[in-house]
Structures are given as C-alpha cells and as structure tokens.
C-alpha cells in the first residue's frame, strides 16, 4: 500500500513511522513517502496529486498549508470535509475522495481526556485548515462559546459565518482582546503553526495561561511547544498534539485500508502508540 504526506516544512513528520507501524501490526505492507513542497507553488501541488494517483498510490495525507485548497482537486468530498471546507486525507480510487480525520481525530482526543464533559468557553488561535476542523469538532462536542483569534480578518469572518450556519457560537477577537479573553475561557487551543520547529514562538505572545485552563496544541514537532511549557509552568492541564497525530492517523489508516480493519481492533493499540510516541517525542 503506497501512501504519502504532502505539505511544507514536514521533514520531521512522524507520519511515515506511524503508518508503517500500523501496517506491521496488521500485516499490511506499507510504503510512505514525504513530499515537502516548501519551494513549490500551487500548480506543482496539483500536478503532484495527479502523479501520485497515476503511480498507484492508495492515498495521501495533506497538511499545512494545503488543507483548504486541496478540495478543488477532489471529485467526491465527504460530508464533514464539505461542512468544514478543509481536508487532510485523500483516497485515490477511480475518483479522488476527500476526508477529514483532523475533525474525527480531535473528537477522539477530546473524549479521551474529558469523556462526556462538554467544552465550555474556548479560545481558538488560528482559523486555517486545522482550525476549521477543530472549531467544527468543538461545535459537535457542544462547546458553549468559541472565541476565535485569526490574523486574516477575511478568513476569520468566513469561518465565523460557516460555524453560525451550524448554530455554533463564535466571536472574532483581535490582539487587544486576547488578555481579557484568556481570563474568561476554560480552554485554549492552538491551531497556528507557531511553536513548530520552523515557526518558533508562542501564539499567546507574552500572555500566560493559568492552572484553570486546559491547553491543546496541534503542533507536535516539537511535542512540548512553548505554549505547552507555559501551561506546564502554571500546572494547567496540557494536551499534546501527539494525541491528535495518533488519533487522526488511526482514522486515516482505516480509510486507506477501506475499513478492512475493525475500528475496535485498531483502537486496542492506542495505549501502546501513546506510550511509544510520548516516550520518543515529549521531551
């Protein structure tokens, strides 16, 4: 089964490792290639998709910054990707099928840590591809209110309007409101690339969270980002992007294998995978 990952600045991704590891667990031979397009434009991206389909790839994962524009090249868009207007997983059959396992992966991540407890007021930093998936997932979980900080005002307004169509309460905020909103919310979610090895920094800037917050960072390279270190310092509940990485990969692998593997069977390996990747990455 030939798989791959397309994005920019992705040389440190653990996607090849986890998909090959899952292949070994279920005795399915897997090859997985990284296609880092950091020096290429959108035309090269679309050409790459068609080349991989012609070369017999089963599918590919899509990451920053292509999760939104990739929908232009899909023949069939599943309902969650259609609603979210973002996709991180393509399946190559006769048609190209777009799925979103960031959405399902975040649902599983949240439920893993909080069970049936609904999220209350939540600050979401970033409204790009993963931000769209996570805000819709928070809506599905019954979030009380989302405060969205997105520097691209047009992108932020579009996401707020799209969330409103599904009765998900969302307020756009600017940098001058950050300090006040941080003190009012229970959850803080980073969906920007800030904190990544290639985009150093903290999306909260100089502001600090408190021990009343739960904090999730979608970045996992490094796994212990500046944001999570801040949370650790004040003894907030921190949730690493490793969890989203694992849960979205499990869901993607089910799709790549056309769900020949029982979901309950693959879920039996969650504890092993978490122990392994936290040991390797969370330093």
PyMOL commands that set and color helices and strands:
alter all, ss='L'
color gray80, all
select helices_A, chain A and resi 15-25+42-54+69-73+79-84+101-114+129-140+153-164+175-184+226-233+241-256+263-267+270-281
alter helices_A, ss='H'
color red, helices_A
select strands_A, chain A and resi 2-7+31-36+59-62+76-77+89-92+96-99+121-125+145-149+170-173+187-190+214-217+237-239
alter strands_A, ss='S'
color yellow, strands_A
deselect
rebuild
show_as cartoon
